[in-house]
Amino acid sequence: MKTAEIMANLAAKHPGENEYLQAVQEVLESIEEVYNQHPEFEKAKIVERMVEPDRIFTFRVTWVDDKGQVQTNLGYRIQFNSAIGPYKGGLRFHKAVVPSMLKFLGFEQTFKNALTTLPMGGAKGGSDFDPVGKSNDEIMRFCQAFMTELWQCIGPDQDIPAGDVGVGGREIGYLYGMYKKLAREYNTGVLTGKGATWGGSILRPEATGFGALYFTQHLLHKAGKDIAGKKVALSGFGNVAWGAATKAKELGAKVVAISGPDGVCEIPEGITDEMIAYMLEMRASNRNKVEDMATKFPGKAKFTAGKKAWSIPCDIALPCAFQNELSEDDAKELQKNGCWCCCEVSNMGCQPGAIHYFQNNGILFAPGKAVNAGGVATSGLEMTQNASHISWSAKEVDEKLHFIMESIHEQCVKYGTQPDGHIDYVKGANIAGFMKVATAMLEQGII
């Protein structure tokens, strides 16, 4: 396999799909050496097949706003790879959603799901619907209209969507209600991230953030360090950031910054339980303003407009918001301010220049497909509980999440340890996920 040749062909076939091409490039660069050690992969054209999704559904979503005006958005579901199980991946509602973004997310999801040790393929979906400023009724009507187009493409053993940016428990509820009405099927396994009273798993809302901190903890222990007492800066204030802040504080770290599209809130004495609880209200308000934290807690949180979380001195940086949110300049600023570890909690949260800067300057770094896999792993656990018609305790779910994140870290170490003893977590995660998916594809024939 020649990465440059494959990427040139892919770019010619999919011009302008920058996020998707970036994600493929990163994986192919990591796996090229091991791939070339397996001529059977080359003969079966595993990579050429793996980088293209199985199918893409695109549909119009028409709904009526509170003023009685008809609105139209585009909806998508990209079923990327089912080699190791049914399609699994979130739905994203954000004004920036385009096919390139969802293809990158579906591609990443394929390897992330493989890392979890659970039998789940990769998928992603969503819409360019912007929840910011929308009323609860408008969000309900949009979700119902979205599901009228999506419902025939999904199922508990076919494709199981979950939440993502702009899609939390409220949205999953509206989506599931309409699915039941249309499909007249009352199994609870078709969506994950459900409410606790109708098939949801305990700890699912916290799982992505909790799992990320468990992985970070393993990474630090491997490096002879501990998270207790360390200063943490994280971006975002949605569900993922909320879970990360909750677990970081529980483990003894001090969360000194959260950010949003409007700027950053510095919290010099560390985030409190009251602030963490308020993050949920901020997300539910659909205002998308982190300044609300400083307004709610004057004297404890200081808001600076136009700045990122990475402008605040910290030991550990946790991007929790959006892809490519952390640039090379941000990486340099972080190092200048004393940061020595960055773990991606968002999908592809760091730009390539930032990743290379971290790796070339001795800063511990791990990619999102490993760090944030706890979310989809707990979705897989939710599917298991649904299929068995049981509900596990918080202790049982947390123990399983701990085990999965430890297993993911072990896989990264196994495949990422270099001759000099240094661990390349990017390479380790990519190779581990790739080998599982590639082997399954090979054994199932040319399809």
Sequence and secondary structure as in RCSB ss.txt:
>XXXX:A:sequence
MKTAEIMANLAAKHPGENEYLQAVQEVLESIEEVYNQHPEFEKAKIVERMVEPDRIFTFRVTWVDDKGQVQTNLG
YRIQFNSAIGPYKGGLRFHKAVVPSMLKFLGFEQTFKNALTTLPMGGAKGGSDFDPVGKSNDEIMRFCQAFMTEL
WQCIGPDQDIPAGDVGVGGREIGYLYGMYKKLAREYNTGVLTGKGATWGGSILRPEATGFGALYFTQHLLHKAGK
DIAGKKVALSGFGNVAWGAATKAKELGAKVVAISGPDGVCEIPEGITDEMIAYMLEMRASNRNKVEDMATKFPGK
AKFTAGKKAWSIPCDIALPCAFQNELSEDDAKELQKNGCWCCCEVSNMGCQPGAIHYFQNNGILFAPGKAVNAGG
VATSGLEMTQNASHISWSAKEVDEKLHFIMESIHEQCVKYGTQPDGHIDYVKGANIAGFMKVATAMLEQGII
>XXXX:A:secstr
  HHHHHHHHHHHSTT HHHHHHHHHHHHHHHHHHTT HHHHHTTHHHHHTS SEEEEEEEEEE TTS EEEEEE
EEEEEE TTSSEEEEEEE TT  HHHHHHHHHHHHHHHHHTTS  EEEEEEES   TT  HHHHHHHHHHHHHHH
GGG BTTTEEEE BTTB HHHHHHHHHHHHHHH    S SSSS  GGGT  TTHHHHHHHHHHHHHHHHHHHTT 
  TT EEEE B SHHHHHHHHHHHHTT EEEEEEETTEEEE TT   HHHHHHHHHHHHTT   THHHHHHSTTT
 EEEET  GGGS  SEEE  S TT B HHHHHHHHHTT  EEE  STT B HHHHHHHHHTT EEE HHHHTHHH
HHHHHHHHHHHHHT    HHHHHHHHHHHHHHHHHHHHHHHB TTS B HHHHHHHHHHHHHHHHHHHT   
